[in-house]
Amino acid sequence: MRRVVVTGLGLVTPLGTGVEHTWKGIVEGRSGIGPITSFDTEGYGCTIAGEVPSVDGRGQGGPDVPGSFDPDAIMSPKDRKRVDDFILYGIAAADEALNDANWHPESDQDKERTGVMMGSGIGGLGPIAETALILEKQGPRRVSPFFIPSALINLTSGQISIRHGLKGPNHAVVTACASGVHAIGDAARMIAFDDADVMVAGGAEGSIVPIGIAGFLACKALCTAYNDTPEKASRPYDRGHAGFIMGEGAGVVILEEYEHAKARGAKIYAEVIGYGMSGDAYH
């Protein structure tokens, strides 16, 4: 089988937009978890989450806060009607990763040998909830033609493909919290088995909306014990753990066949040596 390496990185996280801002936040020991700002959380047992800081003041962001996500820098307001936030985050992370890898295929052959595989656990929950209300109150004729394209999980891969003219394998993975890593592992196998030379792979999520928080609260999965100290709430494997904290954003890597990367002088971050999956058949 062919060797697979990582040649590009892209991130949109609660610590900021871009690898540089996210890494800086990690090194400084900052937490991206804080009070939910995107909707009124009165009556919700969990009132904190890891929101992407945005120029509109969402999360811990603002117009003068470095690393704040700016949707206008990604897509025009008109075109944004066609996509949910999770798709925007995925596009932004893919843009950064492709730029980092310096991979912008121009020939038909290069485009046809470059694919996209993005994962998302739950997709466009916001548009689904909003459209359900419109349907109930105003009837079917008021449902937007952009509703379905804005909510479908595979449209992250689709929009990235359209944006960059990538005509190789185009796929989406939906396996809850494992979606992103499964997408990366499956994409690596596509390269190893010669289905592609380059793959844009990763995950994107944007489910910090009322129905998302309420749903995970209903199944007793979200943390409800640290609303006043959000920076202490995410504590896996700790005796004081009380559930998980919802986050949002995207992470993308550019995977590339080793000889292909070496031939074009690409910087190589790491090699994908192996990948495996299993299920515990429990829950």
Secondary structure, 3 states (H helix, E strand, C coil): CCCEEEEEEEEEECCEECHHHHHHHHHCCCCCCEECCCCCCCCCCCCEEECCCECCCCCCCCCCCCCCECHHHCCCHHHHCCCCHHHHHHHHHHHHHHHHHCCCCCCHHHHHCEEEEEECCCCCHHHHHHHHHHHHHHCHHHCCCCHHHHHCCCHHHHHHHHHHCCCCCEEEECCHHHHHHHHHHHHHHHHHCCCCCEEEEEEEECCCCHHHHHHHHHCCCECCCCCCCHHHCCCCCCCCCCCECCECEEEEEEEEEHHHHHHCCCCCCEEECCCCCCCCCCC
